[in-house]
Amino acid sequence: MIHDTRARWRSAFLVAALCLSCREVVAQPPAVAAAVEGDFVTRDFRFGTGESLPELRLHYRMLGTPRRDASGVVRNAVLILHGTGGSGAGFLSRTFGGELFGAGQLLDASRYFIVLPDGIGHGKSSKPSDGLRARFPKYTYDDMVRAQHLLLTDGLNVNHVKLVLGTSMGAMHCWVWGEMYPGFVDGLVPLASAPAQIAGRNRVMRKMIMDSITRDPAWNHGDYTSQPQQGLTGAVNLLMMMTSSPLQWHKSGATRDAADKWYEDQIKSRLASTDANDMLYQYNASRDYDPAPNLEKITAAVLAINSADDVVNPPELGLMEKLMPRVKRGRYVLIPTSDQTRGHGTHSLPAIWGKQLEEFLKSLEPKT
């Protein structure tokens, strides 16, 4: 059932109490604390293109309880933002939430109020495959961040955020958050990103993905009766290469036959769970992303982390070294390639970058 703002907030805590009493939890690994799910609906949401939706739905998951100081400001909220094609559910895995959200861990859900939204066009939030297809508004990252802000302020009654942490697309959203809502957030942790316009190979790979879909005659301007398999297969191939790690792929397919089998299984699984219009919109949303001109507007502390084996954000471009000095309270960490890194996917392994996050969280605490 879809609830509006305050009513949704009150009912969420009732659901949380029921979950704790009867141990009925969201389907997820047992190592991760129970998450309460909900839907926030904002009316007449206007996109940057001028398009609008009578109702925009944002699905979310939350753990913990918001805590306010004497002046009524929430001091323990943490917003975690997923990558392109993902959803907030991905953060409930053993390798992410199992490393961060448990008792005594860095983002212990008994101390922090953790919000895991599905971005516009993703997961259980409003998206083209819901029915509008190519008539769905052509959203951008700015639209996605504005909707996240509305979810917090109007939906969950959160007036301040301690930390915004994001992976890949969510990392790019971190930079947008810092510029769009200075003063609302204490700290930003973008994982696997650069605060610059998407250009060069990164842009070309994204264009290849989009063109592969739209140039398949079966796409039919978005009005297909079945998924355009040829175009979608090409798009998934490009996506796999974007996020690949040579070392880890060799482990997955150490022989010719093993590699062939692994690839066939990957394609089958990914095609079964991917909609062409949704994927097209997800990659088109990055078209206007460019935080570089306004980095000086960011007042929050920033910890930017990339990995050296990331195909999407290769360190040899030198973008971070050039741009980070303009971030007043910014620090950049480049993780060397190792047996533990996963290329672009290193962003989702806090076992690798947790020490840096721990130091950063300490720096956000009030000085005594």
N, C-alpha and C positions, 0 to 999 in steps of 0.2 A: 504494500500500500504506500502511496506517496503522501507525505505530510508537508505542511508548510512550516517554516522557520521555528518559532517558539514551541509550537505543538510538537514538532519533530524532536526538538531538544529534550522536552520533558519525557516523551515516550521512550527516547533512547535510553535514559537512565532506568526506566522501568524494565526495559528489555535486558539491560545489563544485570539488574538484580535477579531477574528470572534465570539468566544464563548461569550466574554464580550459584544459584540455589539448586538447579536441576542438572548442571554440567552439560547443557546442550550448547555447543559452540559452533562457530563458523567452521566449515570444513577446511582444515589446515593441519600441518604437522603438529603433534602434541607438544613439541618443545616451545611453541609460541603461545603466548597468553591469548585468551579469547578476545575476539574483536566484535564490537557491535556495528552492524551495518545500517545504513539509512540512505534516504534520498532527499536532497534539497532541491526545491523548485523555485526558480526566480522567474517572475512574469515580465513579458515584453522585453526580453534581453536584446539590446541593439549591438550588433557587431561593428567592427571598424570599417567594414565595407559599406555600411548603411543598411544592410539586411537585418532582419530581426526574426525572433521566434516568440510566439505567444507564451510558450513555456519552455524553459531550458532546465533540464534535469541534470544534477550532478550527484552521482553515487559516491558514497564514502564509507570508510571503515574507521573506527576510533577505538583507542585503548586508553585507559586511565581516566583521570578526572581533572578538570581545570581548577586551578587554585589562584585566588586573587589576593593582592596585597590590601593594605588598609584603605587605599584609595580606589579599590575596585578594578585594578588592572590585572589581567591574567598574566602570570609570570612563568608558567611552565609548559606553554603550548609548543608543540613541535609539528611542523608540516613537512611531510616527505612526499616527493613528487617523482613519478615514474617516467620511463623513457618512451620513445615512439613505439606505438603498437602494444604497449603494456597496460597495466592497471595497478591500482593500489594493492590488489591481492598478492602480487608478486613479492611484496615486502614481508609477507607472513611466512616466508620459507625458513627452513632451518638455517640456511647459509646467510640470511640477512636478519630477519626478526629474531631467529634463534640465537644470534650473536649479540643482539643489541637490546631487546625488549624485556629480557628476563630479570629476575630478582638479582640485584647487585651489578647488573650490566650497565653500559654507558647511558642508554635511554630506557632505563627501568620504568616500566609502565605503571608502577606504584608511585613513582615520583613525577613522571611527565604525562601530559595529555597529548597523545599522538594521533594525528589526523592523516589518513591515507586516502586522498581523493582519486577518483578516476577522472582524468582530464576530459574536456569536451572532445567528442569523437572517439572515445576509448571506453573499454570495459562496459559497465552498465550505465554510463552517462549517455546523454543525447548524442546520436551519431547518424550519419547518412543511411546506414543499413536499417535503421528503425522504420523507414518507409519513404522519406523524402528523396533518398538517393542523391542524384546530382543537383537537386533543388535545395539541398541543405546549405545553409549559409557557409561561405568560404572563410572559415575562422582562421585566426593567426595566433601566435604565442601571446600577444597582448590580450586578446580576447580570453584565452585560457586562464591567464593570470588574474584578470579582472573577475572572472567567474569564481576562481579559488578564493579571492578576497571576499566576495559576497557570501560564499559558503561559510567562511569563518565569522564574519561580522553579523550578517543577517540570519544565517542558519544556525550557528553554534554559539553565538553571543560571545565571541572571542575578540577582544579589542587590542591584543598585543601578542606577538609570537616571539618566543625565545630563539628558535632555530628553524630555518628553512633549509632542508637538505634535499638535493635532487640528483638523479642519475640521468646522463645523456640529455634527452629533451628536457627532463626535469631540472638538470643542471643549468641549461640555458634559461629555463624559467626562473631560476635563482637570480640570475643577473637582471632579468626584467623586474622581478620583485624588488630588488635593491634600488632600482631607478624609479619605479612607478610608485612605491610606497615607502620612501625613506622615513625612518623613525618608527615604523610599525614593527620592524624586525631587529633583534639584537645581533644575530649572526647568520651568515649564509655559507653553506658548504656545497658548491657545485662540483660534482664528480664526473669527469670526462666531458669537457666542454672548452670553448674559448669565447670570450666576450667580444666577438667580431662577426661581421657579416659572413654568412656561409657562401664561400666562393671556392675556386679551384677544384680539386678532385672531389671534395666533399659535396659541392653543389652539383658537379657532373654526375656523381653516383646517384644523388637524389633525382636528378632529371632523368637518368636512365630508368630508375624505378617507375617514375610517373609515366614516361613515354612508353615503356613496355606495356603498361596497362591500357593507356588510351589509344595506342596504335593497333591493338588487337580488335579486329572487326566485331568480335563477339561482345566487346565492351558496350557497343551501341549507345554511346553518349551517356552511359550510366544506367540505361534501362535494360539491362540484360536479364534474361529469364533463368540462366544458370551462370555460374562464375566463369569469366573469360580465362580458361585454364592456361592457354599459351602465354598470354600477357602476364598473368599472375605468377606463373612459374618463372618467367624471366625476372620479374620484380623480386621474388623471394631469393633467387640466385644472387642477385646484386646485394640484397640485404645481408645474406649470409657472408659474402665476401667482405662487406663493410665492417662487420663485427667479428671477423675471424681472428684466430690466433694460430700461427703456423705450428707452434710447439704443441698446443693442446689438440689441434686437429690431427696431428701425426699420432698422438696417443690414442685418439678415437678410431683411427684407421691406420694401424701400423703395417698392414699389408694391403695389397691391391684389392683383394676381395672384401676385406674388412672396410676399407675406405668406400668402396662402391655400395656396400650394404648400409653403412652409416648415412651416406648421402641420400640414398633412396628412402630411408626411414625418415630423415629430416624433411625432405620434400613432401612426403605423404602427410606427415603430422602437421606441418605448417600450412599446407594448402587446405587442410580440413578445417582449420580454425581462422582463416583469413578471408575477409570480404574485400573485393577489389575497390569499391568506392571508399570504404573506410580507410584502406591503405593509401589510396591516392590523396585523400584529404589530409591524412596525417603527415605526409611528406610535403605537401603543398603549404601546410601551415607555417613552415620555417622560412617562407619566401621573404618576409620583411624583417626578420630577426637581425638586429645590429645594435648591440649595447655600446659599441666603442665610442660614439660621439659624446655620451653622457656619463662616463664612468665616474667623473668627479662628483656626481649627484649621490653616489652610494655612501651612506653614513654608517651602515652596519659593518661589523667586522666580517672579513671574508677569508675563508680557507678554501682555495681552489686546488683540487687534486686531479692529476692526469697520470696515465701510465705510458711508459715509453713504447710499448708495443701496440698502441691504439692506432688503427688504420684511419679512423675518423678524425682524430686530433693528433696528427704526427708531430712530435716535438721539434723536428728539424725545421718547421716553418718559423719557429721563434716568436710566435704570436704572444704567448704568455709573458715572455721576458720583456717584450715591448710594451704590453698593455698594463700589466699588473702594477708598475710604479705609479700609475694614475689613480689607483684605488687606495684611498687614504689609509685604510686599516686592513690592507690585503696581504696575504701570504700565499705563495705558490709552492706546491710540492709535486715533484715528478718522481713516480715510482719506477725503479729500474725493472727491466724485463727479467723474469725468473720463472722457476717451475710453478710458482704459485699464481702468477698473473695470468689473465685470460683475455688479453687484448682489450678491446673496448669494454668487454664484460667485467673487467676488474672493478668497475664502479659498483657492482653489487656484492662485493666480497669484503665486508668490514673486518674480517680476520686479517686482511692485508693493510688497510689504512686506519684501523681502529685506534692505534696509538696517537696518530695525528689528531683524530677527532677528540680523543680524551683530553689532550693538551688544549685544544681549542675550546672545549666546553668549560674547562677551568678558567680560561681567560675571560669568559663571559660572566663569571660570577662577580657580584659586587665586591669591591675591595674593602677589607676590614682592617 
